[in-house]
Amino acid sequence: MGDGRVSTGRAVLTQQEARDRATLIRNPEYRPLLVLHGEKANKEFESAVAITFDCARPGESSFIDIDAERLVSARLNGVALDVNAVTNGRLVLPALQAHNTLEIESVHRLSSMGQGLTRVLDEEDGDAPYFHTQFEDFHAHKTFACFDQPDIKGRFTWTVEAPAAWTVGTNTDPVAVADVGGGRQRTTYARTEILPTYLAAVTAGPFTTWTDTYTTTDGRTIPLSLSCRRSQAQYVDKYKATWFSELKQSIRFLEDFYGFAYPFPKYDQILVPGFKAGAMENPGHVTFYEALIFRGNVPERMHSYLRNVIRHENAHVSGFGDVRTMVWWNDLWLNETFATIMAALAARVLDKSQGPVIEENGDKAAAAVLDQMPTTHPIATAVADTDAVHDNFDTITYQKGSAAMAQLIAYIGLDSFKKGVQRYFQSKWDNATLDDFLGALQAEAPAGTDLHQWGKAWLETKGISVLTPMVDIDPHGRIKRAAISQTLGPNADPVLRPHVIDIGLYDLVHVAGKPADVKRLRLRSRVHTTVAGSLTEIPELTGRKQPDLLLVNDTDLTYAKSGLGAASLATAEQYIGTISDVTARAQLWTTTWHLMRDGEFAARRFARMAIANAQTEREPLLVDTILSRAEGAISYADPAVQGTLTTELRDVARREMANPALSAPVRREWFDAYTSTAAFDGKASVPDVALLRGLMDGTSTVPDVDAVNDPDTRWQVICTLAAAGAMDEAAIRAEGARDNSIQGQGRLLQALASQPTAAAKDAAYAQIIADSDLTPQQLRGLLAGFGTGSDKLLAPYTKRFAADVVTLCATRSQEEIGEIIGRRGRASIFPVASDEALSAARQAMGDGAVHASARRTIMEGADATQRVLANRAVDKREGVDRSRGIA
């Protein structure tokens, strides 16, 4: 029968194949067994699964998905199948009966990139092994044979063999334990609810675990747990109460909103090393990225991120995505969009800060960047096969989708939305489509609304609208006529969406007790209206005094770019920080950011506006937004002034990070801006080097910054010194020996790659291209460090780009390639912005060995490069005009 080695062809499942198989295969029951080993040298695991399932048309054939190193045995209804017959991840199942039993034994290779079953060794803890599964979107069959598609749902009864000292977890609790000798045991777990394959889960390792309980609205007391690696327990223990309290509040909020009690028998939260995303909503057993382990003082955005991730995953587990699931991956957006908006709604209710509205505004801005590229796609986009899932699983899926859902709430009202959601959940445990969801909302929507038409405009078309005020002023300074023009952003479909918005009118007023020239912007009034079509008249504004600032989408109800008249832009440039309402401030920052990116507002002017106004901002998350956009604007500026602008930002940051009048979270944002600007083009000033070194040895102090005992802050300083060429390789490696944690080793790679030398860049680049055993965190560290430095130092890699993309396409997974050449800006190997970079991109896209997913990612990089070059030209003209005295 052969050696059972599986064909190396790539496994891809098309939507049509999934549809056909779903008409045939029914009611699978899975009994998977995993045999796990902790020895460092053993990079494989054994898998066995017994599956019973029905066939709707007996006599026909189908196939099972299996991606393994070796297929040991396979028996269908007691008849042996050829173990060498696996092609492209499929084993044919011939002549099916009405009821079938399939038994498969296989050996699989452990993953390091979060696909299938990943194992990471904790060097800090004597190479203690930690395992976790990640099956979304098409990775379950890399761990056990299964019908790996979302609409063939089944029940799972897990058995896991592992050392008895480990903590092993799955979607359900254990029901039987058997000693198998040698300090090992086999644990069998309770049968799950009906689930798609991508939601089954296993974790294993010597975790440290904390427990709590929650009482559901139907009176059940369910166990809660939180687990992490032993070596990280000292950090997680300090804020474990936050994990439990945020989860409990979130469950209670969703039980009320969804209209039913939490549906699963437990809720585990497990921080696992080597995880590739934020978290995964495995029912009852949610896995999280270890960036949520805070080893010291972290910026407010990280605390906010923690709350958001807990709520987002719970929105799935409590209902949307785990209880009612999608038919095919084209409706993945609905899962993620809904979880994102539910996390946002929970934040508005549960948080006692302005953080949620700032984050929602920033998320829309991030989605708008991708939504203007040639690769943009509708929120509800066609997904032809499992490869396309990855390509369309992005900020449009999450952030634009959430923004559209927020606009839908503005359109029909929160009460109607909530009732529609509860109607949607009247059919539990089945698969659903977009039509099912919109139909449930339509039944509860106000009379006269057509949500299917709304859905076609908002969910099934791509691109972003541009809403621009058109105002005529009479000789007396009053508005004679006002309208909102709706046009389309780049690469948008020719569809003009309806927008429910508020228009804000702001006046400059004197600040009492201050000199006459000290003014602030004060809201005079708002007009609530609906924009539809290419031009919408706003008669409510006729006859009103001309405002100093007219802000479209003032309360950020919709997803669109907004224009500003010349007078409003000039007012915003000087007075943006004086608006009292944080939503309006955030929206105006986003409006001016878009104007800068579109070449309508010079980058140097935006950067200086940001540097000046950030100093009066007191909301930490908005300070973070402003400062990150200031740095982004500097990259859009004429290279001749980038050094000057960076120095200006660094000098202000160095002062403000020690300002006693600021809150600790705001000062932390300034410290982060300081460390990211102190080393420019591979150099730092003597005072900055002295300050940074002093922070490491304790001879210098900055309030709330502890680079002696806080390992992550210390690495932040180390990476800055390394990027400035002020810390040699031996000293960096000594820091790696000091912190041999998984986090520390990732930062070690970043620091080594940050050094401003050709040798350091060459070493990092070679490892990025050739090392397929890197964990996601190691790869991200290398990419972040490699992308740090001058354009001159990185320019030589432009010539290598096309050939190396071909190498990557032949050796790495789709997700890895996206990370390496992806849309992360300089945290990738995409060439630095230049005409040569565009040529290299075109060469790579034209190579037949570069697959469609990689070409798509390169296209995005090329589009971003073209925008950078265009903005640098605009900014250069600004400098010339200013030098000539032209305002």
C-alpha positions in Angstrom: 0.0 0.0 0.0 3.0 2.3 0.2 4.3 4.6 2.9 1.2 6.7 3.3 3.0 10.0 2.6 0.4 12.6 1.7 0.6 14.4 -1.7 2.2 17.8 -1.3 -0.4 19.6 -3.5 -2.0 22.7 -2.1 -5.5 22.2 -0.5 -8.1 24.7 -1.7 -11.8 24.2 -1.3 -14.1 26.2 -3.7 -17.5 27.4 -2.8 -19.2 25.3 -5.5 -17.4 22.2 -4.2 -18.6 23.0 -0.7 -22.2 23.5 -1.9 -22.1 20.2 -3.7 -20.6 18.3 -0.7 -23.2 20.0 1.7 -26.0 18.5 -0.3 -24.6 15.0 0.3 -23.0 14.9 3.8 -25.2 15.2 6.8 -25.0 14.9 10.6 -21.3 14.2 11.2 -20.2 13.0 14.6 -16.5 13.4 15.3 -14.5 11.5 17.9 -10.9 12.9 17.4 -7.9 11.7 19.4 -4.7 13.8 19.6 -1.5 12.3 21.0 0.8 15.2 22.1 4.4 15.1 23.0 6.5 17.8 24.8 10.0 16.7 23.7 11.8 19.5 21.8 13.0 17.3 19.0 9.6 15.8 18.3 7.9 18.1 15.9 5.0 15.7 15.0 1.8 14.5 16.7 -0.5 11.6 16.1 -4.1 12.0 15.2 -6.9 9.5 14.9 -10.6 10.2 14.3 -13.7 8.1 14.0 -16.5 9.9 12.1 -20.1 8.8 11.6 -22.2 10.6 9.0 -25.1 10.3 6.8 -25.2 10.4 3.0 -28.3 12.0 1.3 -27.8 10.1 -1.9 -26.4 6.6 -1.2 -24.1 5.2 -3.8 -22.4 8.6 -4.6 -18.8 9.5 -3.7 -17.4 12.5 -1.8 -14.1 13.4 -0.1 -12.7 14.1 3.3 -10.2 16.9 3.9 -6.8 15.7 5.4 -3.4 17.5 5.4 -0.8 15.3 7.1 2.8 14.2 7.0 1.6 10.5 6.7 -1.7 8.8 6.5 -1.3 5.6 8.6 -4.7 4.0 7.9 -8.1 4.8 6.6 -11.2 2.6 6.7 -14.7 3.5 5.3 -17.5 1.2 6.6 -14.8 -1.4 7.5 -13.1 -1.4 4.1 -9.5 -0.1 3.9 -8.8 2.9 1.6 -5.5 3.5 -0.2 -3.4 5.7 2.2 -1.4 6.9 -0.8 -4.5 8.2 -2.6 -4.6 11.7 -0.9 -4.3 14.4 -3.5 -4.3 18.2 -2.7 -5.5 17.5 0.8 -8.3 15.2 -0.1 -9.1 11.5 0.3 -11.9 10.2 -1.9 -14.8 8.4 -0.1 -16.3 6.1 -2.7 -19.8 4.5 -2.9 -21.2 6.0 0.3 -24.0 4.3 2.2 -27.0 6.0 3.9 -25.1 5.8 7.2 -21.3 5.7 7.3 -18.4 5.1 9.6 -14.9 6.5 8.7 -11.8 5.8 10.7 -8.5 7.6 9.9 -5.1 7.5 11.6 -2.5 10.1 10.6 0.7 11.8 11.7 0.9 15.6 11.4 3.7 18.2 11.6 3.3 20.8 14.3 2.9 24.4 13.1 4.8 27.4 14.2 2.5 29.9 12.4 -0.8 29.3 14.1 -2.4 27.0 11.5 -3.8 23.7 12.6 -2.0 22.7 15.8 0.8 25.0 17.0 3.4 24.2 19.6 5.7 26.8 21.1 8.5 26.0 23.6 9.0 28.4 26.5 12.7 28.8 26.9 12.2 30.9 30.0 10.6 27.8 31.6 13.0 25.1 30.6 11.4 24.6 27.1 8.0 23.9 28.6 5.7 23.1 25.6 2.4 24.9 24.9 -0.1 23.8 22.3 -3.1 25.5 20.7 -5.3 24.9 17.7 -6.4 27.5 15.3 -8.8 26.1 12.7 -10.3 29.2 11.1 -10.6 29.4 8.2 -9.5 26.2 6.6 -7.1 24.6 9.0 -8.9 22.0 11.0 -8.0 19.2 8.5 -4.3 20.0 9.3 -5.0 18.4 12.7 -7.6 15.7 12.0 -9.5 14.4 9.0 -12.9 16.3 8.6 -15.4 17.9 6.3 -13.7 21.3 6.7 -16.4 23.7 5.7 -18.7 25.9 7.9 -22.1 24.5 6.8 -21.4 20.9 7.5 -21.7 21.2 11.2 -21.2 18.4 13.6 -20.6 17.4 17.2 -17.2 16.7 18.7 -16.1 14.3 21.4 -12.5 15.1 22.0 -9.9 12.7 23.5 -6.4 14.0 24.2 -3.4 12.0 25.3 -0.7 14.1 27.1 1.4 14.2 30.2 -0.7 14.1 33.3 0.9 17.2 34.7 -0.4 19.4 31.8 -3.6 21.3 31.7 -5.6 20.2 28.7 -8.7 22.0 27.6 -11.3 21.8 24.8 -14.7 23.3 24.1 -16.3 21.2 26.9 -15.3 19.7 30.3 -13.6 16.3 30.8 -15.8 13.3 31.5 -13.3 10.5 31.8 -9.6 10.1 32.5 -7.4 7.0 31.9 -3.8 6.5 33.0 -1.8 5.1 30.0 1.5 4.9 31.9 4.8 6.8 31.7 3.2 9.8 33.5 0.7 10.2 30.7 -3.1 10.1 30.6 -6.0 10.1 28.1 -8.8 12.5 28.8 -12.1 12.3 27.1 -14.4 15.4 27.0 -18.1 15.9 26.9 -19.8 16.0 23.5 -20.1 19.5 22.1 -23.1 21.4 20.8 -23.4 21.4 17.0 -20.4 23.3 15.6 -18.6 24.0 12.4 -15.1 22.4 12.2 -13.4 25.8 12.5 -14.8 26.4 16.0 -13.5 23.1 17.6 -10.5 23.7 19.8 -7.8 22.2 22.0 -5.1 23.7 24.2 -2.5 21.9 26.2 0.6 22.6 28.4 1.6 23.4 31.9 -0.6 26.4 32.2 -1.3 28.4 35.3 -5.1 28.8 35.7 -7.4 31.1 37.7 -11.1 30.4 38.1 -14.3 32.3 38.8 -18.0 31.7 38.1 -20.9 33.5 36.4 -24.7 33.1 36.9 -26.6 33.3 33.7 -30.0 34.9 33.2 -31.6 31.4 33.2 -30.1 30.6 36.6 -27.1 28.4 35.7 -23.8 28.9 37.4 -21.0 28.3 34.8 -17.3 28.1 35.5 -15.0 30.8 34.1 -11.2 30.3 33.8 -8.2 32.3 32.7 -4.9 30.6 31.8 -1.4 31.6 30.7 2.1 30.1 30.6 3.6 29.5 34.0 6.4 32.0 33.3 3.8 34.8 32.7 1.6 34.1 35.7 3.3 36.8 37.7 2.2 39.4 35.2 -1.4 38.2 34.5 -2.0 37.7 38.2 -1.9 41.5 38.7 -4.9 42.2 36.4 -6.7 38.9 36.3 -9.7 40.6 38.0 -10.0 42.8 34.9 -10.4 39.7 32.6 -13.1 38.3 34.8 -15.0 41.5 35.4 -15.0 42.6 31.8 -16.2 39.2 30.7 -19.0 39.1 33.2 -20.2 42.6 32.3 -20.0 41.7 28.6 -22.0 38.4 29.0 -24.7 40.2 31.0 -24.9 43.0 28.4 -25.2 40.5 25.5 -27.8 38.3 27.3 -30.0 41.4 27.4 -29.3 42.4 23.9 -29.6 39.0 22.3 -32.6 38.0 24.4 -31.3 34.6 25.6 -28.9 33.3 28.3 -25.2 32.5 27.6 -25.5 29.1 25.8 -22.4 27.1 26.6 -21.5 25.2 29.8 -18.3 27.1 30.6 -16.1 30.0 29.4 -12.3 29.6 29.3 -9.9 32.4 28.3 -6.4 31.1 27.4 -3.4 33.3 26.5 -1.3 31.1 24.1 2.1 31.8 22.6 2.5 31.7 18.9 -1.0 32.9 18.2 -1.3 34.8 14.9 -4.3 37.1 15.5 -6.0 39.0 18.4 -8.1 36.1 19.6 -10.4 33.2 18.4 -14.0 32.6 19.5 -13.9 28.9 20.1 -17.1 28.2 22.0 -16.4 27.9 25.7 -12.6 27.9 25.0 -11.4 31.3 23.6 -7.7 31.6 22.7 -5.9 35.0 22.9 -2.7 36.6 21.5 0.0 37.1 24.2 0.3 40.8 23.4 -2.5 41.0 26.0 0.0 40.0 28.7 1.1 43.3 30.1 4.5 42.9 31.8 4.6 46.5 33.0 3.1 49.9 32.3 1.5 50.0 28.9 -0.3 52.7 26.9 -4.0 53.3 27.4 -4.7 51.9 23.9 -3.5 48.5 25.1 -6.0 48.5 28.1 -8.7 49.6 25.7 -7.6 46.8 23.2 -7.9 44.2 26.0 -11.5 45.3 26.8 -12.4 45.3 23.2 -11.0 41.9 22.4 -12.8 40.3 25.4 -16.1 41.9 24.3 -15.6 41.1 20.6 -14.9 37.4 21.2 -17.8 37.2 23.7 -20.1 38.7 21.1 -19.3 35.6 19.0 -19.4 33.1 21.7 -22.6 34.4 23.3 -24.4 34.2 19.9 -23.2 35.8 16.7 -20.9 33.3 15.0 -21.0 30.5 17.4 -24.7 29.9 18.0 -26.0 30.9 14.6 -23.2 30.5 12.0 -22.6 31.2 8.4 -23.1 29.0 5.4 -20.0 29.9 3.6 -17.0 32.3 4.0 -18.7 35.1 2.0 -20.7 35.8 5.2 -17.6 35.8 7.4 -18.0 39.6 7.3 -21.3 39.3 9.1 -19.8 37.4 12.0 -16.9 39.9 12.3 -18.9 43.0 11.6 -21.5 42.2 14.2 -19.0 41.2 16.9 -17.2 44.5 16.2 -20.3 46.6 16.5 -21.5 44.7 19.6 -18.1 45.3 21.3 -18.5 49.0 20.4 -22.1 49.2 21.8 -21.0 47.4 25.0 -18.1 49.9 25.3 -20.4 52.8 25.1 -22.5 51.4 27.9 -19.8 49.9 30.2 -16.9 52.3 29.8 -16.7 55.5 31.8 -14.5 57.3 29.2 -14.5 58.8 25.7 -12.2 56.0 24.5 -14.9 54.0 22.5 -15.9 56.9 20.2 -12.2 57.8 19.6 -11.5 54.2 18.7 -14.5 53.8 16.4 -13.5 57.0 14.5 -9.9 55.7 14.1 -11.2 52.3 12.9 -13.2 54.0 10.2 -10.1 56.0 9.1 -8.1 52.8 8.9 -10.8 51.1 6.8 -10.9 54.1 4.5 -7.2 53.6 3.6 -7.8 50.1 2.3 -11.2 51.0 0.8 -9.6 53.4 -1.7 -7.0 50.9 -3.0 -7.5 49.0 -6.3 -8.0 45.8 -4.2 -11.0 47.1 -2.3 -14.0 44.9 -2.1 -17.6 45.1 -0.8 -18.2 44.3 2.9 -20.3 41.3 1.8 -18.0 40.1 -0.9 -17.9 36.9 -3.0 -15.5 34.3 -1.8 -14.8 31.8 -4.5 -12.5 29.5 -2.5 -10.7 29.2 0.8 -7.7 31.1 -0.5 -9.9 34.2 -1.1 -11.0 34.1 2.6 -7.6 35.4 3.7 -7.6 38.1 1.0 -11.0 39.6 2.1 -10.5 39.2 5.9 -9.3 42.7 6.7 -10.3 46.1 8.0 -13.1 46.3 5.5 -14.5 43.1 7.0 -14.2 44.4 10.6 -14.0 48.2 10.8 -16.0 49.3 7.7 -18.5 46.6 8.4 -18.9 47.8 11.9 -19.2 51.4 10.6 -22.0 50.3 8.2 -23.8 48.6 11.1 -23.5 51.8 13.1 -25.0 53.7 10.2 -27.8 51.1 10.0 -28.6 51.7 13.7 -28.8 55.5 12.9 -31.1 54.6 10.0 -33.6 52.4 11.8 -33.0 53.2 15.5 -31.3 51.2 18.2 -34.6 49.7 19.5 -35.5 48.3 16.1 -32.0 47.0 15.6 -32.1 45.2 19.0 -35.5 43.7 18.3 -34.4 42.5 14.9 -31.3 40.8 16.4 -33.5 39.0 18.8 -35.8 37.9 16.0 -32.7 36.6 14.1 -31.7 34.5 17.1 -35.1 32.7 17.2 -33.5 30.1 15.0 -30.5 28.9 17.0 -27.8 26.5 16.0 -28.4 26.7 12.3 -26.6 28.4 9.4 -27.7 31.8 8.2 -27.0 34.2 5.3 -27.1 38.0 4.9 -30.7 37.7 3.7 -31.7 36.0 6.9 -30.2 38.7 9.0 -31.6 41.6 7.0 -35.0 39.9 6.9 -35.1 39.7 10.7 -34.2 43.4 10.9 -36.7 44.4 8.2 -39.5 42.8 10.3 -38.7 45.2 13.1 -37.7 48.3 11.1 -39.8 51.5 10.9 -42.4 51.5 8.1 -41.1 52.7 4.7 -37.6 51.4 5.2 -36.2 49.0 2.7 -33.2 47.2 4.3 -32.5 45.0 1.3 -32.0 48.1 -0.9 -30.0 49.6 1.9 -27.9 46.4 2.2 -27.2 46.4 -1.6 -25.9 50.0 -1.4 -23.9 49.6 1.8 -22.9 46.0 2.0 -22.6 44.9 -1.6 -20.7 47.8 -3.2 -17.1 48.8 -2.6 -15.4 52.1 -2.0 -16.0 55.2 0.1 -18.3 58.3 -0.4 -17.0 61.8 -0.1 -19.4 64.3 1.4 -18.5 67.9 0.7 -20.4 71.1 1.9 -21.4 73.4 -0.9 -22.2 76.8 0.7 -23.0 80.2 -0.9 -22.7 83.3 1.3 -24.6 86.5 0.8 -23.0 90.0 1.2 -24.2 90.1 4.8 -22.3 87.0 5.8 -25.3 84.7 5.8 -25.9 81.4 4.1 -27.8 81.9 0.9 -27.8 78.2 -0.1 -26.3 75.1 1.4 -26.1 71.6 0.0 -24.0 68.4 0.5 -22.3 67.0 -2.6 -21.7 63.2 -2.6 -18.9 62.0 -4.9 -17.0 58.7 -4.9 -13.5 57.9 -3.6 -10.9 56.1 -5.8 -11.9 52.6 -7.0 -15.5 52.9 -5.7 -18.5 51.4 -7.4 -20.8 53.9 -9.0 -23.4 53.8 -6.2 -24.3 56.8 -4.0 -25.3 55.5 -0.6 -27.8 57.1 1.8 -26.1 58.7 4.8 -27.8 59.8 8.1 -25.5 62.6 9.4 -25.3 65.6 11.6 -23.8 68.9 10.3 -22.1 71.0 13.0 -21.8 74.8 12.9 -19.0 76.2 15.0 -18.1 79.7 15.9 -14.9 81.2 17.2 -15.6 82.9 20.6 -13.4 84.8 23.0 -12.2 82.8 26.0 -13.2 84.7 29.1 -10.4 86.1 31.2 -7.9 85.7 28.3 -6.4 88.3 25.9 -8.7 89.3 23.0 -6.9 87.1 20.5 -7.4 83.9 22.6 -10.4 82.1 21.1 -12.0 78.7 20.9 -14.4 76.9 18.7 -17.9 76.6 20.2 -20.8 74.6 18.7 -23.6 76.9 17.7 -26.0 74.2 16.4 -26.4 70.9 14.6 -28.6 69.9 11.7 -29.7 66.3 11.6 -30.4 65.2 8.0 -30.2 62.4 5.4 -27.9 62.8 2.4 -28.9 60.8 -0.7 -27.8 61.2 -4.3 -25.2 63.4 -5.8 -26.5 66.7 -4.2 -28.7 67.1 -1.2 -30.1 70.6 -0.4 -30.0 71.5 3.3 -32.7 74.2 3.6 -32.3 74.3 7.4 -29.1 76.2 7.0 -30.5 78.9 4.7 -30.4 82.4 6.4 -28.0 81.3 9.2 -24.8 83.3 9.9 -21.8 81.8 8.2 -19.9 79.6 10.8 -16.2 79.7 11.2 -16.2 76.0 10.8 -18.8 73.8 9.1 -18.2 70.1 9.9 -20.0 67.5 7.9 -20.6 64.2 9.8 -20.0 66.1 13.0 -21.2 63.3 15.4 -19.5 60.6 13.2 -22.7 58.7 12.4 -21.6 57.6 9.0 -18.7 56.1 7.1 -17.5 58.6 4.6 -14.7 61.1 3.9 -15.8 64.7 4.5 -14.6 67.9 2.7 -13.9 71.2 4.3 -14.1 74.6 2.7 -10.9 76.7 2.6 -12.1 78.9 5.5 -13.1 76.0 7.7 -9.7 74.3 7.0 -7.8 77.4 8.0 -9.9 77.6 11.2 -9.3 73.9 12.0 -5.6 74.2 11.5 -5.3 76.7 14.3 -8.2 75.8 16.6 -8.9 72.1 16.2 -7.9 71.4 19.8 -10.3 73.9 21.3 -13.5 72.0 20.4 -15.0 70.7 23.7 -16.7 67.6 22.2 -14.3 64.7 21.8 -16.3 63.1 19.0 -16.2 66.3 17.0 -12.5 66.7 17.7 -11.8 63.1 16.6 -13.9 63.5 13.5 -12.1 66.8 12.5 -8.7 65.1 13.0 -9.9 62.4 10.6 -11.3 64.8 8.1 -8.0 66.8 7.9 -6.0 63.5 7.8 -7.9 62.4 4.7 -7.4 65.8 3.2 -3.7 65.4 3.7 -3.6 61.9 2.3 -5.5 63.2 -0.7 -3.0 65.9 -1.4 -5.3 68.8 -0.5 -3.4 69.7 2.7 0.4 69.7 2.7 1.9 67.0 4.9 4.2 69.4 6.7 1.3 71.6 7.6 -0.7 68.6 9.0 2.4 67.4 11.0 2.9 70.9 12.6 -0.8 71.2 13.3 -0.7 67.8 15.0 2.4 68.7 17.0 1.0 72.0 18.2 -2.5 70.8 19.1 -1.5 67.5 20.7 0.0 69.5 23.5 -3.5 70.7 24.6 -5.3 67.3 24.1 -6.1 65.4 27.3 -7.8 62.2 26.1 -5.0 59.5 25.9 -6.4 57.7 22.9 -6.9 60.8 20.9 -3.3 61.9 21.8 -2.2 58.5 20.5 -4.1 59.1 17.3 -2.8 62.6 16.8 0.8 61.6 17.4 0.7 58.5 15.2 -0.8 60.6 12.4 1.9 63.3 12.9 4.5 60.6 12.3 2.5 59.3 9.3 2.4 62.8 7.9 6.2 63.2 8.2 6.6 60.1 6.0 4.4 61.9 3.4 6.5 65.0 3.6 9.3 66.1 1.3 12.3 64.0 2.4 14.3 67.2 2.7 12.2 68.3 5.7 11.5 65.0 7.3 14.5 65.3 9.6 13.4 68.8 10.7 9.8 67.7 11.4 11.0 64.6 13.3 13.2 66.8 15.4 10.3 69.1 16.2 8.1 66.2 17.3 10.9 64.6 19.3 11.7 67.8 21.2 8.1 68.4 22.1 7.7 64.7 23.1 10.8 64.8 25.3 9.3 67.8 27.2 5.7 66.5 27.4 6.6 63.0 28.6 7.8 64.6 31.8 5.1 67.2 32.1 3.6 67.0 35.7 0.4 68.7 34.5 -0.5 65.7 32.3 -2.1 62.4 33.4 0.1 59.3 33.4 -1.7 57.8 30.3 -1.1 61.0 28.3 2.5 61.2 29.4 2.9 57.6 28.2 1.7 58.5 24.8 4.4 61.2 24.6 7.0 58.8 25.8 6.1 56.4 23.0 6.3 59.3 20.5 9.7 60.1 21.9 11.2 56.6 21.5 9.8 56.4 18.0 11.4 59.7 16.9 14.6 59.8 19.0 16.5 57.8 16.3 16.1 59.2 12.8 17.9 57.9 9.8 20.1 55.7 12.1 21.2 58.6 14.3 20.3 60.2 17.7 21.5 63.2 19.5 24.1 62.9 22.3 21.5 64.1 24.9 19.0 61.6 23.7 21.4 58.7 23.8 22.4 59.8 27.3 18.8 60.0 28.5 17.9 56.6 27.0 21.0 54.9 28.5 20.2 56.6 31.8 16.7 55.1 31.7 18.1 51.7 31.4 20.6 52.0 34.3 18.3 54.1 36.5 20.4 57.3 36.4 17.7 59.1 34.4 14.0 59.3 35.3 10.8 59.9 33.4 7.5 59.8 35.3 5.8 56.4 35.2 8.6 55.0 33.0 10.6 52.1 34.5 13.1 50.8 32.0 15.0 49.0 34.7 12.3 46.6 35.9 9.6 46.8 33.2 10.9 44.4 30.5 8.7 45.7 27.6 9.6 49.3 28.3 13.2 48.3 28.5 13.0 46.7 25.1 11.3 49.8 23.8 14.4 51.8 24.9 16.8 49.1 23.6 15.2 49.1 20.1 15.6 52.9 20.0 19.2 52.8 21.0 19.8 50.0 18.5 18.2 52.0 15.7 20.4 54.9 16.5 23.6 52.8 16.3 24.2 53.5 20.0 24.1 49.8 21.2 26.3 47.2 19.7 25.3 43.6 19.0 27.0 42.2 22.0 25.1 44.5 24.3 21.8 43.7 22.6 22.4 40.0 22.9 23.2 40.4 26.6 19.7 41.9 27.0 18.3 38.9 25.2 20.0 36.7 27.7 18.6 38.8 30.5 15.1 38.4 29.2 14.9 35.0 27.6 11.1 35.0 27.5 9.2 34.4 24.3 8.3 38.1 24.2 12.0 39.0 24.9 13.3 36.8 22.1 10.9 38.5 19.6 12.1 41.9 20.8 15.7 40.7 20.6 15.2 39.9 16.9 13.7 43.4 16.5 16.6 45.1 18.2 19.2 43.3 16.2 17.4 44.0 13.0 17.0 47.7 13.9 20.7 48.4 13.9 21.6 50.9 11.1 24.2 48.6 9.4 24.1 46.7 6.1 25.1 43.6 8.0 22.2 43.8 10.4 19.7 44.4 7.6 21.2 41.5 5.6 20.9 39.1 8.5 17.3 40.0 9.2 16.3 39.9 5.6 17.8 36.5 5.1 16.0 35.1 8.1 12.7 36.6 7.0 13.0 35.0 3.6 14.4 31.6 4.5 13.3 30.7 8.1 9.9 29.0 7.8 9.9 28.0 11.5 9.5 31.5 12.8 6.5 32.1 15.1 4.2 35.1 14.2 5.8 37.1 17.0 9.4 36.4 15.8 8.5 37.3 12.3 6.8 40.5 13.3 9.8 41.5 15.4 12.2 40.9 12.5 10.0 42.9 10.1 9.6 45.8 12.5 13.4 46.0 13.0 14.2 45.5 9.4 11.9 48.4 8.4 13.6 50.8 10.9 16.2 53.0 9.3 17.0 55.3 6.4 15.7 54.9 2.9 19.3 54.8 1.7 20.0 51.8 3.9 17.0 49.9 2.7 17.0 50.9 -0.9 19.3 48.0 -2.1 16.6 45.5 -1.2 14.4 46.9 -3.9 16.3 45.0 -6.6 15.8 41.7 -4.7 12.1 42.1 -4.1 10.6 40.5 -7.2 12.8 37.4 -7.0 12.3 36.9 -3.3 8.5 37.1 -3.7 8.8 34.2 -6.1 10.8 32.3 -3.4 8.2 33.1 -0.7 5.3 31.9 -2.9 7.0 28.6 -3.3 7.9 28.1 0.4 5.5 29.9 2.7 1.8 30.0 3.5 -0.6 32.6 2.2 -0.8 34.2 5.7 3.0 34.4 6.0 3.4 36.0 2.6 0.8 38.6 3.4 2.6 39.4 6.6 6.1 39.6 4.9 5.2 41.7 1.9 2.0 43.1 3.2 0.2 46.3 3.8 1.9 47.0 7.1 3.9 49.9 5.6 7.6 49.8 6.6 7.0 46.7 8.9 7.4 44.5 5.8 9.9 43.9 3.1 8.0 46.0 0.5 10.5 48.4 -1.0 10.9 52.0 0.3 8.9 54.5 -1.6 10.5 55.3 -5.0 9.9 54.9 -8.7 12.2 51.9 -8.5 9.9 50.3 -5.9 7.0 50.7 -8.4 9.0 49.0 -11.1 9.9 46.1 -8.7 6.3 45.7 -7.8 5.2 45.6 -11.4 7.9 43.0 -12.1 6.7 40.8 -9.2 3.1 41.1 -10.2 4.0 40.0 -13.8 5.7 36.9 -12.7 3.6 33.8 -13.3 5.1 32.1 -10.2 3.5 34.8 -8.0 0.1 33.7 -7.0 -3.0 35.9 -7.0 -3.1 36.5 -3.3 0.5 37.8 -3.3 -0.1 39.9 -6.4 -3.0 41.5 -4.6 -0.9 42.4 -1.6 1.9 43.8 -3.9 -0.8 45.9 -5.7 -1.7 47.5 -2.3 1.9 48.2 -1.5 2.3 49.9 -4.9 -0.8 52.0 -4.4 0.4 53.1 -1.0 3.8 54.0 -2.6 2.2 56.1 -5.3 0.2 58.0 -2.7 3.4 58.7 -0.7 5.3 59.9 -3.8 2.4 62.1 -4.9 2.1 63.7 -1.4 5.8 64.3 -1.2 5.5 66.2 -4.5 2.6 68.3 -3.0 4.6 69.0 0.1 7.7 70.0 -1.9 5.6 72.6 -3.7 4.2 73.8 -0.4 7.8 74.4 0.7 8.6 76.3 -2.5 5.5 78.4 -2.2 6.2 79.3 1.4 9.7 80.3 0.6 8.3 82.7 -2.0 5.9 84.1 0.5 2.8 82.5 -1.1 0.4 81.4 1.6 
